[in-house]
Amino acid sequence: MKQRRPFQKVLMVIAFISYFSAILCGGAAFYFGEGSQDPIAASLMASVVFFVGVGIVLQVIGSSNLPNLKFEK
């Protein structure tokens, strides 16, 4: 069983919030986007890419088995 540190649990929560934000931005882009030249739809789709990227990175950090890097005397 993996031993997770508290900050890894926080990162997993932030990753899921990021995924949810990407879904919201994608829905808003579909709802507000009237054409392919609409700058609002383009910025919302760029937000989708950003939030998905952030979610992937934070999920990998939150689910990995990190070693103990403290110096022991």
N, C-alpha and C positions, 0 to 999 in steps of 0.2 A: 504494500500500500504506500502511496506517495505521501510524503510529509510536506504539507503546504504551510508556508508562513502566512501571517495575517495580511501582509501587503499583497500577496499573491491572490488572496480571496477578494481583496478590494479591486485589484486589477481585473479579475474575472467579471465582477459586477459592472465595472466601467466598460468592459468589452461588450457585454450584453446591452448596456445602454446605448453604446455606439451603433450596434447592429439595429436596434430599434429606431434610432435617429435616422439611419440610412433608409429604413423602410418608410418612415414618415416623409423624408425628402423625396424618395422615389414616387410615393403617392401624390405628393404636392406637385411634383414635376409633371406627372400624368394629368392631374386635374387642371393646373394652371397653364400648361404648355399648349399653345394654340398652333404652333408651327415649328419648323426646324430652325428658324432664324430668331426665335424668341430668346432674349438674353436671360430672362428669369428661369426658363426651363434649363438652359445651359448651366447656369450657376447651381441650380438644384441638383442636376446630374453630377456636376463636379463635387458637390457635397456628398453625394452617394458614394462616389469613388473614395473620397477622403475618409468617411466614416467606416466603410468596409475595411479599408487598409488599416486604420487605427484599431478596429476590432480584432482583426487577424493578429496583429503584432501583440496586442495586450493579452489575447487569449493564449498565444504561444508562451509568453512570459509567465502568465498565471498558471499554466498547466504543466510547465516543465519542472524537473527535479533539480533545483538549484543546490549547489554544494554550500557548506558552511565555510565562509571566507574569513572568519575571525581568526586573529592571531592568538594562540594560546601560550601562556607563559609557563 
